Amino acid sequence: MTIYFNEQESIQARLGNDDKQTLKVLADRYMGANPPVPFAFRAFSRAGIMQNEKGLFDLDLGRRFPEAKPGQFSYAYALVWSDGERNLDLLVSCLGPIQFYFNDELAFRSTVIDEIKPDAMVKLNVNFVKGWNRLFIKAKHTVAGFGCLFGSDEAKVRILNVLAPFTERKGQAGWVFSKPVDTDIFEGRSLPDAMSSETNNGLGWLPNCEWTEAERSEPACERLFGIQPGKQVFAWTKLNHVSPSRDVCLLKGQASGPLTIWLEGKQVVDLAAEGSYSVEVPLSFGQHHLLIRSVCGRSSWGFTFEATIGGEVVSLGAPHQVHGNDEPWLYLGPLEANVALTYEEVVRTDHPFVVDIHSNDRTYWRLDRPDTWIRPYYENAMLSNKWTVGNVTNYARWDYPLGVTIYGLLQTGRVLNRADMTAYALHHVQSCTDMFEYSLWDREQYGFPAINQQLVMMKMLDNCGSFGSAMLEAYQENQDQGFMPIAHRIADFILHRLERKEDGAFYRICQDEYSENTMWADDLYMSTPFLCRYARITGNSEALDEAAKQFLLFRKYLYMPEERIMSHVFDFKYGMPTGIPWGRGNGWTLFSLTEVLEALPLTHEARPALIDFFNELCNGYAELQAESGLWHQVLNDPDAYEEASCTAMFAYAFARGLRFGWLHEPKRFIQAALKAWDGLTRIAIDAQGNVHGVCSGSRYAFTSDYYKKDLLTVTNDNHGVGIMMLAGTEVVRLKAWLGQAPSLDV
């Protein structure tokens, strides 16, 4: 038996067989460890370094400096914050001679082969330390090129956010890069101090983030947008009133054109033409949103604004936290006069804004700095090559393991009658979906999105199906109509754009990647539960038929009839399955099949074959259950460690098979399901609700050694927490069903 902790530390030792209390501890631990921290907003210069569609930063300095001479040098510098140790593969494509320094140590120096092959890509394995990490690139210009492409491998999954160095740019997103110089000024010298002033090293660093004196003399609207008579701009700030009393505040100023002011949604100033204004308003303690609409006049564009109480100036502050910004105003525009927006429609940051009702152009909030916009970033828990989760919240991330976690929280909340749990799960989903429209716009503007990376850059089932299924499960809670455009997009991808074999089976093309031309058992969960829920909500029978069809097709390629279990992967490059029955790959299969069987009408033509397949698999898995109640990481290898996530999936599926009457010989599976849950609560779940024994995210191999020795377990890995809750909810329902509880809805 695999031992993850002393049995005295288990949840069962503390709670016995109180399954609902066990579920409460599991869910409460997860929510406590993953507080609802939203996206971080940062200042970002559009004159800076963008990413391409693969997420690589485009440091093509030859394009930026066409006047550069051969032999000149330029430098690029960035900071990366890491909440813990993190291992990543970094990619470098050299356009000329490159040296890359990681935390002030030379980590890579290009060779002539790297430099003269335009499509060559070098992979560097790097260990980020907890805290600040420094990335410094030294580039030399040749007639062949100047600079490089640089970023993380699988960038939409293993996100690499970079921040600007130097005190003047603290908190801003993006790289800084220098103007070309004739000699390498850092040859034999220390690299620049990222935490000091950028003026200390004598280089001209870009992008420029300060106005010239002449520009500062212009009104803010004019220096940002020029003069565009009749167009409108919104300016948003906050009044900060520190007195505990309710006072009379005087708002006054001048405008070069029509002006409207709202204070906390109430219109307090309405100038029909250029002129001055003065109005008194009551102001209580605290921060108060103030919005100004300024229309460009014939020859100038701007306004002045001052708020005073008893002659003392009331300070202004930014209405939304934006890292790297010390200005009190955010600006939106320019908008055509035909765009009519209410106060409530303007004071928000969750979507781009229409520029002209007759076009599809959009815009967003920007700062009073050259070409600088605000931009939301996902900066919570980051994945590494080892899929570690660390101690940082997973909130606001869209990815497939968290789809199961959200599903588990929803079902646990329902079983325990805990509205706060279902609300937490719903809000996690909405943190992604509410920003969906913006994230599409973000990709269009910047080349690669800073949020919702997998949803926006959808290229495989992992990117959409699992979390999309959880989204549609959450749809039951409040029918959020913002979910449906995303659901339609995912359905179109799966049904009409996903790669298929000649017989219609889903598979992975993944050209030039390790998984090129393969079929994975995992993909049954990444597709079929979503299709079932989509069919239920929309009435689209094509989606349900496709879900049933895929199971029969995957069976043809992956089923191992002698043992009645599934191979993890079929590799079309070799024309054969790997023959390795990975535990969680089989768990995904059976877990998903219960979702399809629940959705299929009794008269569906595929139902008899799928019922038979379900029974074949259940019998095969039951034969391989260990004495502890768990299953092995490689199902037919008793020397492999006992793994928790596949065990939870089998327990979940057996319990559902019993309740719904799908099992031909139900008695043996009562014992198997309860034995599995007993083993999990003794061996895998500790008294604090931590989940142990969950295999990290997998690649694939033709040898079981990879699964046994390389894919080790990670405590509280997201691949296991949600399914542990789901298994518990089904055991609760199973026990109630076995006791014929009249309140049970089966």
Secondary structure, 3 states (H helix, E strand, C coil): CCCCCCHHHEHHHHHCCCHHHHHHHHHHHHHHHCCCCCCEEEEEECCCCCECCCCCEEEEHHHHCCCCCCCCEEEEEEEEEECCCEEEEEEEEECCCEEEEECCEEEEECCHHHHHCCCCCEEEEEEECCEEEEEEEEEECECCECEEEEEECCCCCCCCCCECCCHHHCCCECCEEECCECCCCCCCCCCCCCCCCHHHHCCCEECCCCCCHHHHCCCHHHHHHCCCCCCEEEEEEEEEECCCCCEEEEEEEEECCCEEEEECCEEEEEECCCEEEEEEEEECCEEEEEEEEEECCCCCCCECCEEEECCEECEEECCCCCECCCCCCEEEEEECCCCCCCHHHHCCCCCCEECCCCCCCEECCECCCCCEEEEEECCCCCCCCCCCCCCCCCCCCCCHHHHHHHHHHHHHHHHHCCHHHHHHHHHHHHHHHCCHHHHHHHHHHHCCCCCCHHHHCCCCHHHCHHHHHHHHHHHHHHCCCCHHHHHHHHHHHHHHHCCECCCCCECECCCCCCCCCEEEHHHHCCCHHHHHHHHHHHCCHHHHHHHHHHHHHHHHHHEECCCCEECCEEECCCCEECCCCEHHHHHHHHHHHHHHHHHCCCCCCCHHHHHHHHHHHHHHHHHCCCCCCCEECECCCCCCCEEHHHHHHHHHHHHHHHHHCCCCCCHHHHHHHHHHHHHHHHHHEECCCCECCCECCCCCCCCHHHHHHHCCECCCCHHHHHHHHHHHHHHHHHHHHHCCCCCCCC
